[in-house]
Amino acid sequence: MILGLDIGRQFVKAVLLEKTRGGTKVLNTGIRLVPEQHKAYDPELVGKPLWVMAVRELMREMKINPKRVKNLVTGLNSTNVSVKQITTMDMSEDELFSSMTFEARKHIPMDGSDAIIDFQVFGPNPKEVDKIDVGLVACTKKVSNAHIELLKEVGFTPGIVDADPIAITNAFGNANEFPEEGAIVLLDIGSVSSSLVVWGRKDQFFTRDIPIGGYHFISDLSEKRDIDYIAAEDEIMKNGISSFQNGSSTDLSDIAVAERNVFDNLVEDLRRSLRYYAKTTNQSFFTKIMLSGGGSSTHGLQGMIENKLSLSTVLFDPFQTLAGYEKLELSNPNQYAVATGLAIRGGLGK
Protein backbone atom coordinates (compact mmCIF):
# COMPACT_ATOMS: atom_id res chain seq x y z
CA MET A 1 0.00 0.00 0.00
CA ILE A 2 1.11 3.53 -0.74
CA LEU A 3 0.16 6.57 1.34
CA GLY A 4 0.20 9.99 -0.31
CA LEU A 5 0.12 12.68 2.37
CA ASP A 6 -0.53 16.32 1.48
CA ILE A 7 0.21 18.52 4.51
CA GLY A 8 -1.37 21.83 3.54
CA ARG A 9 -1.56 25.15 5.32
CA GLN A 10 -5.22 24.64 6.27
CA PHE A 11 -6.03 20.99 5.54
CA VAL A 12 -4.19 17.69 5.67
CA LYS A 13 -5.29 15.24 2.97
CA ALA A 14 -4.35 11.61 2.48
CA VAL A 15 -4.88 9.06 -0.29
CA LEU A 16 -4.18 5.35 0.20
CA LEU A 17 -3.50 3.42 -3.01
CA GLU A 18 -2.72 -0.19 -3.81
CA LYS A 19 -0.96 -1.54 -6.88
CA THR A 20 -2.93 -4.36 -8.49
CA ARG A 21 -2.41 -6.57 -11.53
CA GLY A 22 -4.88 -4.43 -13.41
CA GLY A 23 -3.42 -1.08 -12.40
CA THR A 24 -3.98 1.07 -9.34
CA LYS A 25 -6.80 0.93 -6.80
CA VAL A 26 -7.78 3.62 -4.31
CA LEU A 27 -8.45 2.12 -0.89
CA ASN A 28 -9.20 5.15 1.24
CA THR A 29 -9.07 8.92 1.45
CA GLY A 30 -9.17 11.36 4.32
CA ILE A 31 -9.12 15.06 5.09
CA ARG A 32 -8.57 16.94 8.34
CA LEU A 33 -8.72 20.64 9.18
CA VAL A 34 -5.46 21.87 10.69
CA PRO A 35 -6.58 24.93 12.72
CA GLU A 36 -9.44 24.91 15.21
CA GLN A 37 -12.92 24.73 13.71
CA HIS A 38 -15.38 27.62 13.82
CA LYS A 39 -12.64 30.20 14.29
CA ALA A 40 -11.22 32.73 11.85
CA TYR A 41 -8.36 31.09 9.97
CA ASP A 42 -5.00 32.84 10.22
CA PRO A 43 -2.24 31.08 8.23
CA GLU A 44 0.43 32.81 10.30
CA LEU A 45 -0.76 30.94 13.41
CA VAL A 46 -0.47 27.48 11.85
CA GLY A 47 2.77 25.71 12.74
CA LYS A 48 4.35 22.37 13.52
CA PRO A 49 2.31 21.45 16.66
CA LEU A 50 -1.00 21.91 14.81
CA TRP A 51 0.25 19.99 11.76
CA VAL A 52 1.45 17.09 13.91
CA MET A 53 -1.87 16.93 15.75
CA ALA A 54 -3.89 17.12 12.53
CA VAL A 55 -1.90 14.35 10.82
CA ARG A 56 -2.15 12.12 13.89
CA GLU A 57 -5.92 12.63 14.08
CA LEU A 58 -6.32 11.95 10.37
CA MET A 59 -4.33 8.71 10.62
CA ARG A 60 -6.48 7.67 13.59
CA GLU A 61 -9.67 8.36 11.62
CA MET A 62 -8.34 6.37 8.66
CA LYS A 63 -7.21 3.56 10.99
CA ILE A 64 -3.60 3.85 9.83
CA ASN A 65 -0.70 3.30 12.21
CA PRO A 66 2.12 5.64 11.09
CA LYS A 67 4.76 3.24 12.39
CA ARG A 68 3.50 0.53 10.02
CA VAL A 69 3.45 2.66 6.87
CA LYS A 70 6.17 1.26 4.59
CA ASN A 71 5.57 3.39 1.51
CA LEU A 72 5.01 7.05 2.36
CA VAL A 73 5.20 9.92 -0.10
CA THR A 74 4.84 13.50 1.08
CA GLY A 75 5.15 16.81 -0.69
CA LEU A 76 6.71 20.23 -0.26
CA ASN A 77 4.54 23.21 -1.13
CA SER A 78 5.58 25.19 -4.19
CA THR A 79 6.39 28.19 -1.96
CA ASN A 80 9.21 26.14 -0.40
CA VAL A 81 10.58 24.36 -3.44
CA SER A 82 11.77 25.33 -6.89
CA VAL A 83 10.86 23.26 -9.95
CA LYS A 84 12.48 24.37 -13.21
CA GLN A 85 13.25 22.98 -16.63
CA ILE A 86 16.87 23.74 -17.44
CA THR A 87 18.58 23.43 -20.83
CA THR A 88 22.25 22.55 -20.49
CA MET A 89 25.14 20.85 -22.31
CA ASP A 90 24.99 17.07 -22.50
CA MET A 91 27.42 15.83 -19.85
CA SER A 92 28.14 13.00 -17.42
CA GLU A 93 25.92 12.50 -14.38
CA ASP A 94 28.61 13.77 -11.97
CA GLU A 95 29.14 16.90 -14.03
CA LEU A 96 25.40 17.36 -14.35
CA PHE A 97 24.96 17.15 -10.58
CA SER A 98 27.55 19.90 -10.05
CA SER A 99 25.93 22.01 -12.76
CA MET A 100 22.44 21.56 -11.28
CA THR A 101 23.71 22.46 -7.80
CA PHE A 102 25.00 25.74 -9.22
CA GLU A 103 21.71 26.32 -11.08
CA ALA A 104 19.70 25.65 -7.90
CA ARG A 105 21.31 28.59 -6.16
CA LYS A 106 19.92 30.87 -8.87
CA HIS A 107 16.36 29.71 -8.38
CA ILE A 108 15.76 29.23 -4.65
CA PRO A 109 16.20 31.76 -1.84
CA MET A 110 19.13 30.71 0.31
CA ASP A 111 18.42 30.67 4.06
CA GLY A 112 21.96 29.97 5.17
CA SER A 113 21.67 26.22 4.61
CA ASP A 114 22.79 24.09 1.69
CA ALA A 115 20.60 23.30 -1.27
CA ILE A 116 19.11 19.82 -1.66
CA ILE A 117 18.50 18.95 -5.29
CA ASP A 118 17.11 16.22 -7.48
CA PHE A 119 16.87 16.18 -11.24
CA GLN A 120 15.61 14.13 -14.14
CA VAL A 121 16.85 14.25 -17.72
CA PHE A 122 13.87 14.82 -20.03
CA GLY A 123 15.91 14.15 -23.17
CA PRO A 124 17.67 16.02 -26.01
CA ASN A 125 16.66 19.61 -26.55
CA PRO A 126 14.69 19.69 -29.83
CA LYS A 127 16.15 23.03 -30.90
CA GLU A 128 19.82 22.91 -29.88
CA VAL A 129 22.28 20.16 -30.80
CA ASP A 130 24.44 18.73 -27.96
CA LYS A 131 22.08 20.11 -25.32
CA ILE A 132 19.59 18.35 -23.07
CA ASP A 133 16.50 19.38 -21.11
CA VAL A 134 16.63 18.64 -17.39
CA GLY A 135 13.93 18.93 -14.75
CA LEU A 136 15.49 20.46 -11.61
CA VAL A 137 13.83 20.25 -8.18
CA ALA A 138 15.50 22.09 -5.32
CA CYS A 139 14.88 23.27 -1.77
CA THR A 140 17.06 24.24 1.16
CA LYS A 141 18.24 21.79 3.80
CA LYS A 142 16.45 23.85 6.43
CA VAL A 143 13.08 23.33 4.72
CA SER A 144 13.76 19.62 4.11
CA ASN A 145 14.88 18.96 7.69
CA ALA A 146 11.80 20.69 9.16
CA HIS A 147 9.55 18.52 6.98
CA ILE A 148 11.36 15.31 7.95
CA GLU A 149 11.23 16.21 11.66
CA LEU A 150 7.48 16.77 11.44
CA LEU A 151 6.95 13.33 9.88
CA LYS A 152 9.13 11.64 12.51
CA GLU A 153 7.22 13.34 15.33
CA VAL A 154 3.99 11.88 13.96
CA GLY A 155 5.62 8.43 13.98
CA PHE A 156 6.33 7.94 10.28
CA THR A 157 9.50 6.65 8.72
CA PRO A 158 10.01 9.34 6.06
CA GLY A 159 9.96 8.10 2.48
CA ILE A 160 9.95 9.95 -0.84
CA VAL A 161 9.58 13.72 -0.53
CA ASP A 162 8.18 15.19 -3.72
CA ALA A 163 7.19 18.68 -4.85
CA ASP A 164 3.52 19.65 -5.13
CA PRO A 165 3.78 20.80 -8.79
CA ILE A 166 5.27 17.42 -9.73
CA ALA A 167 2.51 15.64 -7.78
CA ILE A 168 -0.18 17.59 -9.64
CA THR A 169 1.50 16.69 -12.94
CA ASN A 170 1.67 12.99 -11.99
CA ALA A 171 -1.98 12.98 -10.96
CA PHE A 172 -3.00 14.44 -14.30
CA GLY A 173 -0.69 12.19 -16.29
CA ASN A 174 -2.09 9.11 -14.58
CA ALA A 175 -5.64 9.99 -15.59
CA ASN A 176 -5.08 11.74 -18.94
CA GLU A 177 -2.74 11.94 -21.90
CA PHE A 178 -0.68 15.08 -22.24
CA PRO A 179 -1.51 16.78 -25.56
CA GLU A 180 0.60 15.99 -28.63
CA GLU A 181 0.27 19.61 -29.70
CA GLY A 182 0.00 22.56 -27.34
CA ALA A 183 0.22 22.64 -23.57
CA ILE A 184 -2.20 21.77 -20.78
CA VAL A 185 -2.68 24.25 -17.92
CA LEU A 186 -3.06 22.81 -14.41
CA LEU A 187 -4.11 25.15 -11.59
CA ASP A 188 -4.33 23.77 -8.07
CA ILE A 189 -6.01 26.34 -5.80
CA GLY A 190 -4.90 25.86 -2.22
CA SER A 191 -5.65 27.77 0.96
CA VAL A 192 -2.86 30.35 0.84
CA SER A 193 -1.44 29.95 -2.66
CA SER A 194 -2.11 28.23 -5.96
CA SER A 195 0.26 26.02 -7.97
CA LEU A 196 0.30 26.61 -11.71
CA VAL A 197 1.78 24.02 -14.08
CA VAL A 198 1.99 24.36 -17.87
CA TRP A 199 3.29 21.46 -19.93
CA GLY A 200 2.91 19.62 -23.24
CA ARG A 201 4.68 16.68 -24.85
CA LYS A 202 6.77 18.96 -27.06
CA ASP A 203 6.87 22.01 -24.82
CA GLN A 204 8.73 23.35 -21.82
CA PHE A 205 7.70 22.42 -18.30
CA PHE A 206 6.77 25.57 -16.39
CA THR A 207 5.48 26.05 -12.87
CA ARG A 208 4.76 29.09 -10.77
CA ASP A 209 3.37 29.76 -7.31
CA ILE A 210 0.50 32.27 -7.39
CA PRO A 211 0.07 33.89 -3.94
CA ILE A 212 -3.74 33.71 -3.97
CA GLY A 213 -5.88 30.95 -2.45
CA GLY A 214 -9.10 30.19 -0.65
CA TYR A 215 -8.05 32.18 2.42
CA HIS A 216 -7.77 35.31 0.27
CA PHE A 217 -11.22 34.68 -1.25
CA ILE A 218 -12.70 34.88 2.23
CA SER A 219 -10.55 37.65 3.72
CA ASP A 220 -11.12 39.89 0.68
CA LEU A 221 -14.89 39.44 0.98
CA SER A 222 -14.68 40.09 4.73
CA GLU A 223 -12.91 43.39 4.07
CA LYS A 224 -15.08 44.56 1.19
CA ARG A 225 -18.39 43.66 2.83
CA ASP A 226 -17.22 44.64 6.34
CA ILE A 227 -18.31 41.31 7.83
CA ASP A 228 -16.37 38.91 10.07
CA TYR A 229 -14.29 36.05 8.64
CA ILE A 230 -16.74 33.28 9.59
CA ALA A 231 -19.66 35.10 7.97
CA ALA A 232 -17.57 35.71 4.84
CA GLU A 233 -16.61 32.03 4.74
CA ASP A 234 -20.28 31.02 4.88
CA GLU A 235 -21.05 33.47 2.07
CA ILE A 236 -18.30 32.12 -0.18
CA MET A 237 -19.35 28.53 0.44
CA LYS A 238 -22.97 29.36 -0.34
CA ASN A 239 -22.75 31.90 -3.18
CA GLY A 240 -19.18 31.67 -4.50
CA ILE A 241 -17.98 34.58 -6.63
CA SER A 242 -21.42 36.23 -6.57
CA SER A 243 -20.88 36.93 -2.84
CA PHE A 244 -19.22 40.15 -3.91
CA GLN A 245 -22.62 41.25 -5.25
CA ASN A 246 -24.22 40.55 -1.86
CA GLY A 247 -25.27 37.14 -3.14
CA SER A 248 -27.87 38.74 -5.38
CA SER A 249 -26.61 37.50 -8.74
CA THR A 250 -24.64 34.72 -10.38
CA ASP A 251 -24.55 36.48 -13.75
CA LEU A 252 -20.95 36.71 -14.97
CA SER A 253 -21.71 39.99 -16.75
CA ASP A 254 -22.48 41.54 -13.37
CA ILE A 255 -19.06 40.47 -12.11
CA ALA A 256 -17.40 42.31 -14.99
CA VAL A 257 -18.80 45.69 -14.00
CA ALA A 258 -18.34 45.19 -10.28
CA GLU A 259 -15.43 46.48 -8.23
CA ARG A 260 -12.23 44.52 -8.86
CA ASN A 261 -11.92 41.64 -6.39
CA VAL A 262 -9.66 38.73 -5.49
CA PHE A 263 -11.08 36.53 -8.26
CA ASP A 264 -10.18 39.16 -10.85
CA ASN A 265 -6.66 39.25 -9.39
CA LEU A 266 -6.36 35.45 -9.65
CA VAL A 267 -7.46 35.45 -13.28
CA GLU A 268 -5.12 38.34 -14.12
CA ASP A 269 -2.19 36.52 -12.47
CA LEU A 270 -3.04 33.46 -14.52
CA ARG A 271 -3.28 35.55 -17.70
CA ARG A 272 0.12 37.15 -17.07
CA SER A 273 1.71 33.75 -16.41
CA LEU A 274 0.38 32.32 -19.67
CA ARG A 275 1.57 35.38 -21.57
CA TYR A 276 5.02 34.95 -20.04
CA TYR A 277 5.04 31.28 -21.05
CA ALA A 278 4.01 32.15 -24.60
CA LYS A 279 6.68 34.85 -24.85
CA THR A 280 9.54 32.72 -23.53
CA THR A 281 8.65 29.47 -25.31
CA ASN A 282 6.88 30.67 -28.48
CA GLN A 283 4.03 28.34 -27.53
CA SER A 284 0.69 30.09 -27.16
CA PHE A 285 -1.67 27.16 -27.81
CA PHE A 286 -3.19 26.07 -24.51
CA THR A 287 -5.58 23.14 -24.86
CA LYS A 288 -7.54 23.66 -21.64
CA ILE A 289 -7.31 24.66 -17.98
CA MET A 290 -7.76 21.93 -15.37
CA LEU A 291 -8.74 23.18 -11.91
CA SER A 292 -8.04 21.30 -8.69
CA GLY A 293 -7.53 22.06 -4.99
CA GLY A 294 -10.03 23.06 -2.34
CA GLY A 295 -10.69 26.48 -3.88
CA SER A 296 -11.51 25.02 -7.30
CA SER A 297 -15.08 24.20 -6.27
CA THR A 298 -15.93 27.85 -5.52
CA HIS A 299 -19.24 28.42 -7.27
CA GLY A 300 -18.89 30.42 -10.46
CA LEU A 301 -15.08 30.43 -10.54
CA GLN A 302 -14.76 27.82 -13.31
CA GLY A 303 -17.12 29.80 -15.55
CA MET A 304 -15.43 33.10 -14.76
CA ILE A 305 -11.97 31.79 -15.71
CA GLU A 306 -13.30 30.26 -18.92
CA ASN A 307 -15.19 33.44 -19.80
CA LYS A 308 -12.31 35.85 -19.15
CA LEU A 309 -9.51 33.78 -20.71
CA SER A 310 -11.57 32.21 -23.51
CA LEU A 311 -10.12 28.81 -22.62
CA SER A 312 -12.04 25.62 -21.88
CA THR A 313 -11.89 25.25 -18.08
CA VAL A 314 -12.89 22.05 -16.30
CA LEU A 315 -12.60 20.55 -12.83
CA PHE A 316 -9.96 17.84 -12.53
CA ASP A 317 -10.96 14.63 -10.76
CA PRO A 318 -7.74 12.70 -9.98
CA PHE A 319 -9.62 9.50 -9.15
CA GLN A 320 -11.48 9.10 -12.42
CA THR A 321 -9.35 6.24 -13.79
CA LEU A 322 -8.61 4.49 -10.47
CA ALA A 323 -10.31 1.27 -9.46
CA GLY A 324 -12.35 1.55 -6.26
CA TYR A 325 -13.38 5.14 -6.97
CA GLU A 326 -17.03 4.15 -7.22
CA LYS A 327 -16.98 3.28 -3.50
CA LEU A 328 -15.77 6.72 -2.44
CA GLU A 329 -18.25 9.33 -1.31
CA LEU A 330 -16.44 12.62 -1.86
CA SER A 331 -18.14 16.00 -2.18
CA ASN A 332 -15.03 17.59 -3.72
CA PRO A 333 -12.63 15.01 -5.20
CA ASN A 334 -10.69 17.83 -6.91
CA GLN A 335 -9.04 18.79 -3.63
CA TYR A 336 -7.15 15.47 -3.54
CA ALA A 337 -5.05 16.12 -6.65
CA VAL A 338 -1.77 16.63 -4.78
CA ALA A 339 -2.30 13.71 -2.37
CA THR A 340 -3.24 11.42 -5.28
CA GLY A 341 -0.20 12.49 -7.29
CA LEU A 342 2.05 11.82 -4.32
CA ALA A 343 0.65 8.31 -3.88
CA ILE A 344 1.03 7.64 -7.61
CA ARG A 345 4.69 8.67 -7.38
CA GLY A 346 5.13 6.03 -4.68
CA GLY A 347 3.84 3.41 -7.06
CA LEU A 348 6.33 4.29 -9.78
CA GLY A 349 9.21 2.73 -7.85
CA LYS A 350 11.43 5.78 -8.41
N, C-alpha and C positions, 0 to 999 in steps of 0.2 A: 504493500500500500504506500501511496505517496501523499504527503500532506503539503499543500500549498498554503502558506500563511502570509496574509497581507496585513501588516501592522500599520494602519493609517493614523492620521492625526485625530480623527473623531470616532472611527469604527475599526474594529479588528474583524477581518473576514477570513474564513478558512474553507478550503475545498479538499475533500479526500477522494483520491482517484485510485483505481486499480487497473493494472495492465492485464488484459485478457487475450485469448487467442484471436479473438475477432477485432481487437482494438483497445479502446480505453473505456472504462465504466466509471461513472461518478457514484460514489457510495454515500456521501453525506456532504452537507454544507452547513455553515454556521456564521452568525454575525453577532457582534457584541459592541454596545456603545462603550466608549472609553471614559468620557467624563460622566458626572452624576446626571441622572435623568431629571427632567423638569426644571432645569436651571439653565440660565443663559450660557451658551458655549463660548469659551474664551480659549483659543488655541495656545496662547502664551502660558496658560496654567496647566497644560497637559505635559506630563513628563514621565520618566521611567517608572515610578511607583504605580501610576495609574495604568500604564501599558501592561506592566507585569500582572497586575490584578485582573485586568480585562482579559488577557490571554489565558490566564489560569481559569477564570470563570467560563470562558468559551470552551476550553478543553473539557472542563467538567460537564458542561451541558451536552457536548458531543460524545461524552463517554470515552475520551481519549486520554491515556496516561502519557504525558510528555516523555517520561523516561523510557517508554517502550517504542517511541517513534524512531524507526530506522532510516527513513527516507524523508527528510525535511528540506523544503525549499522556501526561503524567505526572500523578501525584496527590499531594496533601498529606494526610497522616494527619489524622484527625479530632481528634487531640490538639493539632494546630498550626493548625487552621482552624475558624472558626465558620460554621455554616450555619443560618440562621433564616428563618422566614416572618414578615414584618412586615406589619401592617395600617396604612396611612397614608392621608392625604388624596390625592385624585387631583390631580396637579400635573405641570408640565412636566418634561422629562428633566433639565434643568440643576438645577432645584429638587430633584428626586428624588435626584440624585447628592449634593447637599449634605446632604439629610436622611439618606440612607443612610450617609454618612461619619460623621455625628453618632451614628447608631444603632450603627455598628460599634464605636465606642469603649465602648459599654455592654456589648458581648458578648464582646470578646476582651481578654485580658490585655495591656496595653501594656508593651513592653520598651524603651521609649525611642525607638523608631523609628515612622515613620508607618504608618498602616493602608493596606493595599491592598484595594480592594473591587471586587466585581462584583455585578450584580443582574439579575434578570429579573422582569418584571411578569407575574404569574399571571393577573390579570384583576380584575374588580369583586368586591368583598367581598359575598357573598350576604346578609349580615345588616345591613350599614350602607350607606346611600346616600351617594354622593360619596366613598367610600373604596375603595381597591384593595389587593389582596394582592400582596406583593413577596417574592421569594426573595432573601435577602441572603447573600453569601459573602464572608468577610473573613479576612485574616491580617495579620501585621505585615511590614513591608518586610525586617526582619532574617531572618525565616523564609523569605520568598520569595527573597531574594538568595542565601541559603545553598543552597537547592534548585537555583537556576539555575547557581550556581558548580559544584556537583557534576556536573550534566549536561554543562557545558562541559569539565570536566576529563576526562570519559569520551570526549569528542569529538563530542557531539551539538550540533546547533543547536536550542536550546530552542524548543518549540512551545507548544501549549495546556497550561496547568497547571490541573488540575481539583481538586476535593475528593473524597476517598474516599466520603463518604456520597452525593454526587451520582452518582459512578461506579456504586455499587451499585444506585442507583435506575434509572439508564440501562440497566444490564445486565438488571435484572428487566423493565423496560418494553419492552425489545427482544424478550424471549422470552414475555411474558405481558401480559394486559390488567389494568390496575388495576381493582379492583372498583367497580361502579356505586354500591353501598351498602356502608358500612363501610370499614375501613382494613386494609391489608396490613401485616404486621410483618416487616421484614427485619433479620436479625442476622448480621453478618459477624464471625466469631470469629478475631481475629488472634493474634499471638504475645504481645503485651504488653497489648493492649486490644481491645475489641470495639465495632464501630460499629452502633448501633441506628437504624433508620429506620422511621417509621410514616407512612403516607400512603394516602389514598383520593381518588377523583375529586372528591368533594364535601367533603373534610375537610382539615384543616390539615396541612402538612408539618412533621414533627418529627424531629429527630435528636439523639442523645446519645452521648457516648463513655463506655463502661463500662470501668473500669480493671481488667478481668480478661481474661486470654487463655491461650493454650496454655502459656506459660512458668509461669503461676501454677498450672495443673493439676499440672505436674511438681514445682515447688518445694514446693507444699503436701503432696504425697504424700511427697516426700523428707523433709520435716520430721516428718510424722505417723508414718511408718514407720521413721524413723531410718536411711535408706539414702542412698547418694550420688545425685547428680543423674542420672548416666547410667543407673544401675539403675532409678531412678524413671521415667525416660523410656521405657525398655524395657517397664516394667510398664504404663504408660499406653497405649503403642502396642499392646500385646498384649491387655490386659484392660479398658481404658477405665475407666469410672466404678467398676466392681467392684474395681479395684485397691485401693480403700480398705477392702475386706473381705478383703485378702490374696489377691485373685484367686480366692476360693473360691465366689463366687456372682455371678450376673448378675440376680438377682431384684430388681426395683425395690422391693418391699416391705421387703427387707433394708436398702436404702439409707435408707429413711425412718426406721428406728429406729437407724441408725448415728450416730456422732458427726458433727456438722455439718462439712461440708468445702467446698472451693472451688466445687464444682458447685452446692451449695445456695446459696452466696453469689451465684453468677451468676444463678440462677433468681430469687432474691429481688430482685436489682437489676432484673431484667427486669420482675418483677411490679410493683415500685414505679414504674418508668417508665411502664408501661401505665396504672396507676392515676392517675398525674399527668396523662397525656394525656387520660384520660377525664374527669377533674375540670376541666381547663382548656378542653376543647373540647366537652364534653357528648356525646362520641362514645365509646361503650364496646363497640361491635360490631367485633371484630377477626376477619377472615375466616380467617386462618391465619398461622403463623410459618414463614418461609423461612430456613433456615440456610445460611450459606456461610462461606468462610475455612478455613484449615488446621485449626483446632480443631473444625470442625463434624463431622468424621468420627470423632471420639472415640466409641468403642463404648459404646452405652447412653445417650448424652447426648440424642439426639433423643427417645427414648422417655421419658426422665426429664422433659424440658421439657413434653412433651405431657401426661404424667401429672399433673404438679404444677400446670400452668396450665389444664388442661382445654381446650387449644386444639390443633387439628390442626397438627402440626409436620412439615415435610418438608425434605429436602435440596434446595438450589437448584443446578441445573446450568445455567450461563450459556450453554453451547454448544448447547443442545437444538434451537434453531431455525436454527442456522447451517449453511450448506452446508459440506461438507468435514469435518464433525465425525466422520463414520463412519471416517475415516482416522486419527483421533487415538487414541493408546493411553495414556489417563490413568487412574491409579489413584484420584485424587481431583480430579475436575474442579471441585468446589465451591470450591476454593481460588483459582480464577482469576476470581472474580466481579469484583473491583476492576479487574484488568488488562483484562478483557473490556469492562467499562463504559467504561473510559478509551478503548480503541480505538474503541468505538461512538461516543463523543463526537466523535472525530476524523473520523468519517464523516458527521457531521451538517452539517458546513460552517459551524459557528457558533463 
